[in-house]
Amino acid sequence: MEASSYGCLCPTTRARRNLRRIEFFQGTLDSTSEITDARIFDTTLRDGEQSPRTSFNYEDKREIAALLDEMGTHVIEAGFPVNSDAEFEAVRDIAESTRVTTCGLARVVEKDIEAALDSGVDMVHTFVSTSDVQLQDSMHATRQEALDTAVDCVEMIKDAGVECMFSPMDATRTDEDFLVEVIEATSAAGADWINIPDTCGVATPRRFYDLIEIVDDCTDAYIDVHTHDDFGLASANAISGFEAGASQAQVSVNGIGERAGNAAYEEVVMALESLYDVDTGIDTTRITELSRIVEEKSNIGVPANKPVVGRNAFSHESGIHAAGVIENSDTFEPGVMTPEMVGATRELVLGKHTGAHSVRERLVDAGYDPSEAEVREVTRRVKEYGAEEQVTMSVLERFAEEIGVTEESEEVRA
């Protein structure tokens, strides 16, 4: 289905920031027409919370949901309402307090669906295993039983007048003919969305693209994708799904989730915005803020080299790189994504690999007016010290004082 025909599914119009990237550089993609529209379904509060040793309390969920809402995220999967009274209350309160579409998860079980409906969500996301290994050794059900139950539950949700998303769980390990049969049956039963989950993270971008094309040919429902990161391909597979015709991708902040996690919110959104020139409608300037909040609440640290939100994402230590960035940040950064676009800051890191350009820049920032000889001497000390210890600004200033670097006069500073 054409992504531009969402009708009532469109999110509330929000003010946009004017920090979109301006141009492509030679060597990047020649065309940005592969994806024209894209929606983001955030599952941080559901699949993200299923990360081993992670649990969000009521206040955590409300705080994260409020920020996702303010940013313009299209759908917030608030949780699994039948799980507990506390979970039900959190989902209900998020549904009442947010302006974007809220979703509740439900197995193909009547009590699950009733709990989701009672929580007041705008969408119920119901699922059943369709791969033979899960049907036989997890669900202990036949293919026909799974299909019949799925159809009954989709009809139950639609009879209640609520938007319905159906997921054939483990779709990428499901017999293709049976997968098509299930999708056709649940689509005929009224499913608004068909979600294709790569539950065990075994898809590759080209194979996933081909699968989404097959799904697109057998349903008039909107297509959503849910990709896992067992082989580090979750975000790439989500983007591949969009290229093949999916309208929406399920993501989680910092990529948290079952096992190795999900496609990362920040990676998918910024790839869409910066590489495909898609205006998602999301306020990307709050992405770093969102990442830090989820890092704190989930107790899952963000690796320094994490794309977009890691502390090294816009940091430079190497002398060649730092010198280039000082001259023009586009030399050794993507250019189409700047730290300002995601609410981050650029940092010139002092250490073993630091060059004179970076040292001069940091000294001037600290209020010094160094000569070339003084810069060379401070740089020598920084490299020597940085081989063993972290070079902080206080260390840099100590070196400057020891060799007598003069401070810039107040008049010059003014």
N, C-alpha and C positions, 0 to 999 in steps of 0.2 A: 504494500500500500504506500502511496506517495506520502512522504514525511510532511509535506506542506499542507496536508488536508486534515490536520488534527482537530479543527473545530473547537469544541468545548475542552479539549485536552490541553490547549495552550496554557502556559503559566501566566500569572498576573504580570502585566507589563511593568518593568522596573527601570529606573534611571540607570543609564550605562556610563561607565567610566571611559574617558577618551585616551586609553593607553594601548589601543590595538597596534599591532606591528604595521609598519608602513610599506616595506618592500621586501622582495626576495633577493637574495644575493646569487650571483652566478654559481651554479653547482647545486643549488637546492632544487626542489621539485619545479618542473616547468609549468605544471598545471595545478590549480587548486580546486578543480571542478569535480573531483571524485566524490565528495560529500557536500551536500548543499544544506541540509538541516540535521540537527542532532540534539537529542534530549538526554539528560543525565538522571538516572535513577540511583539514589544513594542508599546503600544497604549497610552503612557503618553500624547502625543501631541494631541490626539483626544479624547478618552474616559476620560483620566485623566483630560483634560481641561474642561470636562463637569461636574466636581465637582462643586457643588453650591458655588457661590461667588469666582470662580477661572477663571482667564483669562491670557493667555500668549501673550505677544506682539511679534512682528516680531523678535526682537533680542533675546528674551527668547527662542523662538522656535529654532532659528539657533544655539544657544549655547548648548541647551540640545541635539539637533539632532547631533551636531558635536561630543559630548562626547559619545553618544550611538554608533555612527559610529566608533569612535576610539576604543571602547571597543570590537567591533566585534558582536554587536547585529544583528541578522539575518535579521529582517524586522523592519522598522520604519514606523508606520502609522502616516504620517506627518500632517494629518488633513482632513477637509471636504471642498474640494476646492470650491464647489458651494456656500458656506455660505456667502462669501463676497469677494470683490476685494483684501483686505489685506490678507485674508486666502489663496486665490488662489496664490498670489505672494509668500507667505511664503512656501507653499507646493512646488511650482515650484522651488524656490531657493534651498530648501532642496534636492529635487530630483536631481538637477544639481550638488550639492556640495558634496554629500555623495557617498560612494562606495558600501554600502550594498543596499539591495532591499528597495525601498520606496513604500509606499502604500497610496492611497487616498480613502476615503469613499464616497459612492454614494448610495442614495436610488434607488429603481427600477423606476427611472424617467429619461427620456432621457436627460434633461438638466444637471442633476447631473453627469451622466456618461460622457457626452461631456466635462464638466468642468474638471473632473478627468483625462480624456484622454489628454486634452489640457495642463494640468499642467505638463505632462511629467513623471508621476510616472511609476514605473515598474509593479505595480499591482493595479488593481481596486477591492475594496472590496464592493460588493453590497449586499443589504439585504432587506427582506420583512418579515412582521409579519406572523406567521403561526398558533399561538394559536387562538382558537375561541374568547377568551375574547378580544384580541388585534384586531383581524380582525373585530369584530362586533362593538366595542366601541372606537377604535382608528383609524383604517384604513377605516372602513365602506366599507368593500369589502367582497366578497365571497371567499371561498377556491379556486374555479376554477379561479377567477380573479387573485388572488395572485400567483397561480401556473403559469398561462399563462404569466403574466408580468415578473415573475422571469426568465422564460426560454427565453423570448425575450431579456431581458437585458443581460443575460449571453452570448447569441449569439452575441449581439452588441459589447460587450467587446472583445470577441474572434475574431470577424471579424476585429477588429482594431489591432490585433496582440499583445495584451497585456495579461499578466497573470491575471487570474480571480479567486477571492475568493467569494463564495456565502454563505450567512448566513440565515438560517431560524430562524428569531428572535423569542425569547421565546420558543426555542426548547424543553426545559424541561417541559413546560406546554402545549405542542402540542400533539394532538391525534397521537399515534404512527403510525398508518396506513397512516395517511396523511403526517406525517413527512417523512416516507420512500418514499412515492409517490413523494414528492417535491425533495428529495435528488436524487432519481433515475432520475427524469426528468432533473434537472439542471446538473447532472453529464453527462447525455447523450448529453446535449447541449454544453458541453465542459469545464465545471468548472474545474479548476486545483486544487482548494482547496475547501473543504466543512468545514465551521466553525460551530461548535455546541455551541451556546451561552446559558448559564444559566442566562438569562437576569434579572431575579428577585431574583437570589441567593437562589433558593429553592432546589437545588440538594444536595444529600449526596454522599460521596465518592463511596459507593457500588452501589447505583442506577445509578450514573453517569458512572461508569465503565461499567455496563450492557448496558446503552444506547450507549456508544461509540462502544461497540462490535456489537450492532445491526447496527449502521451506517457503520462500517467497512465492514459488510457483504453485504451492498447494494450499495457500490460505489468503483470505482477504483481511485477516486481522493484522494489526500492527505487529512488527517483530522487534523483540527485545533480546539482548544477549547478556549472558552472565559467565564470565571467564575466570578461571583460577590460575594461579601462578606457579604451579609445581615445577615447570621448566623455565620460568622467567618470561613467559610469552603472553601473560594475561592482558596487558595493555595493548600489545600488538594485535592480539586476536580480537579485542574489542573494536579497535580501529578497522580491522579487516571486516568485521561484521557490518560496521557502518558502510564501508565501501561496497559491500555486496547488497545493501538495501535495507539493513536494519535501521529502525527509527530511534532506538534508544539502547543505552548500555548500562548495566548495573555495575557500580563501582563502590569502593570504600575508601575513606580517607587514610592516607599513608599505606594503602594496600592491605590493611589488616583483614583477617578472616581465617576460615578453616585452613589448617596446615600451613602452606606457604602464603596463603592469603588470596586476595582478589585483585582485579585490575584496579589501579590506584586512581582515585578521584582526580588528584592534581595532574597526573601524567596524561590521562585521557582528555581532560578539559583543555589543558594547554596544547596538546597535540592538535586538537580540533581548532582551537583559536589561532595558533601561531603557524602551523604547518598547512592546514587546510583552509584557513581564512573563514571559518564558520563562526558566526556570532551566536554563541550558545545562550546569551542572555544572562550568564552567570558573572557576578562581580568577582573577577579573578584577583583583585587587589587584596582580598581577605584570605587567600588560599594559605599563606604561611601562618596567619593567625589561627585558622581552622586546624591546620596540621599540628600546631603546638598544643592546642587544647585537647585534641584526640590523643596525642602522645602522652600527655599528663594523665588523662582520665583512663586510658587503656593500660598504662604502665608498660607500653611497648615502645622502646626507644627508636627514634628515626636514625638510620645509619647516616654518617657524615656524607657519604657519596650518593645518597638517595636523590634521584632526579627531582628537580623543581624545588623541593623543600628541605633537602639535606643542607647542613651548614657549609658544605664545600661547593654547593651548586653554583654559586657566584663568587667563589674565592679563588685567589691566584697567588702562588708562591714562586713558581719558576720565573727566573729573571726575564727570559724571552717573552713569556706570556704576560707577565705583569707590565713590562715596558710597552708591549703592544696595546694592552687594555688602557693604560694611562693615556696613550695617544688617541685611541679610538676603541671603545669597548667592543665594537663589532668584530675586531680582529680575532679575538679568542673567546667570544661568546656567540651564541646562535644568531644574535642580531634581531631575529624575529621574536625572541622572548627575552625581555629584560627583567632585572630584579624588581623594578618598580611595578611591572605588570602583575607580580604575584605577592606584592607587599613585603619583599625582602630587601636586603641591602648588599651592595658589592663590598668585598673585603680584600685588601692586599695583605697577605699573611707573611710574617717575617720568619725566616728559618734558614736552613742549610742551603736551600736553592734560591734564596733571594738575590736579586740583582740591585745595582746601584740606583736604577730609576725608581724602584719601589721604596728603597731606603730614603732617597731624597723626598719623595712624595709624603712619606710618613713623618719625616722630620719637619717639613714645611707645615703640614697639618697640625703638628704639635707646637708650632710657633717659633721654630728655629730658622736661621738664615745661613745654611752651611755652604762652605766653599767646596770646590770639586775634590780637593785633597781630603777634607773632612768627611765627605760622603764616602770616599774610597776607604778610609780608615774605619768608619762606622760599619760599612758593609763587610769588611774583613772580620770584624768582631762579631757581627750578627751571624755570619756563616759558621764561624768557629763555635760560637755558643750554641747555635741552632742544631749542630750535629749531635748534641747531647741533651739539650733542654729546650723547652718552649720559649720563644722570644716574645715577651709581652711588651706593651708600650712602656711600662715602667723600666724594663731592661734597656730598651732603646734609648730612653731619656737618660738613663745612667751612663750609657756609653757616650752620649752627646756631652754630658757634663764633664766626664773624665778627660775628654780630649779638648774641651773648651770651645765647643761650638757656640757661636753667639746667638742670642735670642733676637728675634725680629723686634724692632722698636714699636712702641704703642702707636706712633704716628703712621708707620708703614702698615700696621695691621688695620688701622682705621681706614 
